[in-house]
């Protein structure tokens, strides 16, 4: 199957995009999972602790008002008491819709029952003349509510610690997994990028070297590329060009030799023979003359 350079480059970019997408998807997944856990902690247990604190503060303010009025023999501030009761009602209603822990529903039901009895006793005490017995009964109910609200706060506080530890463990696990995944993707990406670059660098170098040799009149040079891409097609064209240039060079050489042979004149050959004969005669005469001088 033929793969063009453009196709290989496009596939390479798609592969890198897939790696980036995998990292983005897994990062989003783990971040969303961790965000859900932390949101659950804030939405559920933390709010329960807040509601318990608000109800406890309301009870404390009411008891302080009633006790102060009993000691100073003055009439309780009904507006202040009504405001605190209204805040307790809102917090209790919100807590009833925010049950998250095992046994919390029964605890909240008990708090509601004791609170209704406390509120009725409070209203009776405020409307009638305050008595020590009524105040003592109200204080006992208030103590029971404080205890139940304290248990509610502790229950959700403990859940906060457990869920926070779980969120920390999840974040550490997600960090480890993302580190491993990112390392793998990085190594795969680097390996791919190196192979991709090496593939083109090797072919461009072979093409450059081959063309350089052919330009330097080395028509024996040939290009060989593996695969079925444009480089293979270019190598076929270049090899055919080199072969044609080689044939033309041989043809020109033969023509040049023939022309040189035809250009030699027969008269020149005879003149050359005579010149060689005269040189030989002169050499013999010189040798005889030297021998005569040596005898003297």
ChimeraX attribute file (.defattr): number of C-alpha atoms within 10 A of each C-alpha:
attribute: neighborCount
match mode: 1-to-1
recipient: residues
	/A:1	6
	/A:2	9
	/A:3	12
	/A:4	13
	/A:5	14
	/A:6	11
	/A:7	12
	/A:8	13
	/A:9	13
	/A:10	12
	/A:11	12
	/A:12	16
	/A:13	13
	/A:14	12
	/A:15	14
	/A:16	18
	/A:17	12
	/A:18	13
	/A:19	18
	/A:20	15
	/A:21	12
	/A:22	15
	/A:23	16
	/A:24	11
	/A:25	12
	/A:26	16
	/A:27	18
	/A:28	12
	/A:29	13
	/A:30	18
	/A:31	15
	/A:32	12
	/A:33	16
	/A:34	18
	/A:35	14
	/A:36	13
	/A:37	18
	/A:38	18
	/A:39	11
	/A:40	15
	/A:41	20
	/A:42	13
	/A:43	12
	/A:44	20
	/A:45	25
	/A:46	16
	/A:47	18
	/A:48	28
	/A:49	20
	/A:50	15
	/A:51	24
	/A:52	24
	/A:53	19
	/A:54	19
	/A:55	23
	/A:56	20
	/A:57	16
	/A:58	21
	/A:59	22
	/A:60	15
	/A:61	16
	/A:62	23
	/A:63	18
	/A:64	12
	/A:65	17
	/A:66	24
	/A:67	15
	/A:68	14
	/A:69	15
	/A:70	17
	/A:71	8
	/A:72	9
	/A:73	10
	/A:74	11
	/A:75	15
	/A:76	19
	/A:77	13
	/A:78	14
	/A:79	9
	/A:80	13
	/A:81	21
	/A:82	13
	/A:83	13
	/A:84	20
	/A:85	19
	/A:86	13
	/A:87	17
	/A:88	22
	/A:89	17
	/A:90	14
	/A:91	20
	/A:92	22
	/A:93	14
	/A:94	14
	/A:95	21
	/A:96	15
	/A:97	11
	/A:98	17
	/A:99	18
	/A:100	16
	/A:101	13
	/A:102	9
	/A:103	11
	/A:104	18
	/A:105	16
	/A:106	11
	/A:107	16
	/A:108	19
	/A:109	13
	/A:110	13
	/A:111	20
	/A:112	17
	/A:113	12
	/A:114	17
	/A:115	22
	/A:116	12
	/A:117	13
	/A:118	21
	/A:119	15
	/A:120	13
	/A:121	16
	/A:122	21
	/A:123	13
	/A:124	13
	/A:125	18
	/A:126	17
	/A:127	11
	/A:128	9
	/A:129	10
	/A:130	18
	/A:131	11
	/A:132	9
	/A:133	10
	/A:134	17
	/A:135	18
	/A:136	11
	/A:137	15
	/A:138	21
	/A:139	17
	/A:140	13
	/A:141	19
	/A:142	21
	/A:143	13
	/A:144	16
	/A:145	22
	/A:146	20
	/A:147	14
	/A:148	19
	/A:149	23
	/A:150	15
	/A:151	15
	/A:152	24
	/A:153	21
	/A:154	15
	/A:155	18
	/A:156	24
	/A:157	16
	/A:158	13
	/A:159	18
	/A:160	20
	/A:161	13
	/A:162	13
	/A:163	17
	/A:164	15
	/A:165	12
	/A:166	15
	/A:167	19
	/A:168	15
	/A:169	12
	/A:170	16
	/A:171	17
	/A:172	12
	/A:173	13
	/A:174	19
	/A:175	15
	/A:176	12
	/A:177	15
	/A:178	16
	/A:179	12
	/A:180	12
	/A:181	16
	/A:182	18
	/A:183	12
	/A:184	13
	/A:185	18
	/A:186	14
	/A:187	12
	/A:188	14
	/A:189	17
	/A:190	13
	/A:191	12
	/A:192	15
	/A:193	15
	/A:194	11
	/A:195	12
	/A:196	14
	/A:197	11
	/A:198	12
	/A:199	11
	/A:200	13
	/A:201	12
	/A:202	12
	/A:203	17
	/A:204	13
	/A:205	11
	/A:206	18
	/A:207	19
	/A:208	11
	/A:209	14
	/A:210	23
	/A:211	21
	/A:212	13
	/A:213	15
	/A:214	19
	/A:215	11
	/A:216	9
	/A:217	14
	/A:218	15
	/A:219	20
	/A:220	13
	/A:221	16
	/A:222	20
	/A:223	19
	/A:224	15
	/A:225	17
	/A:226	8
	/A:227	11
	/A:228	13
	/A:229	17
	/A:230	15
	/A:231	21
	/A:232	16
	/A:233	11
	/A:234	15
	/A:235	19
	/A:236	16
	/A:237	13
	/A:238	19
	/A:239	20
	/A:240	13
	/A:241	15
	/A:242	24
	/A:243	16
	/A:244	13
	/A:245	17
	/A:246	17
	/A:247	13
	/A:248	12
	/A:249	14
	/A:250	12
	/A:251	11
	/A:252	11
	/A:253	12
	/A:254	12
	/A:255	11
	/A:256	12
	/A:257	11
	/A:258	10
	/A:259	11
	/A:260	10
	/A:261	9
	/A:262	9
	/A:263	9
	/A:264	10
	/A:265	9
	/A:266	9
	/A:267	9
	/A:268	10
	/A:269	11
	/A:270	11
	/A:271	11
	/A:272	11
	/A:273	12
	/A:274	12
	/A:275	12
	/A:276	12
	/A:277	12
	/A:278	11
	/A:279	11
	/A:280	12
	/A:281	12
	/A:282	11
	/A:283	11
	/A:284	11
	/A:285	11
	/A:286	11
	/A:287	11
	/A:288	11
	/A:289	10
	/A:290	10
	/A:291	11
	/A:292	9
	/A:293	8
	/A:294	8
	/A:295	6
	/A:296	5
